[in-house]
């Protein structure tokens, strides 16, 4: 468990499509995964504080499409210098 007294910066990373009018491409999803892995493995190492999960069922013509995403809240003791917003 993370000691939240040391948390000074939280990065929110969304993996998946969270907007039905703008579907995330495979490259964007892979970029979000790479950023999450970098946040958890490089110095200063982040820790997952919380996750949000959601899905939406869309009706497109005769087809049903499931839109799903997960959001990770990654906590750091300080903002990483390599992290650009």
Secondary structure, DSSP 4 states (H G I P E B T S, - for coil): ---GGG--EEEEEEEE---TTSPPPHHHHHHHHHHHHHHHHSSSPPEEEEEEEEEEEEEETTEEEEEEEEEEEEEESS--TT---
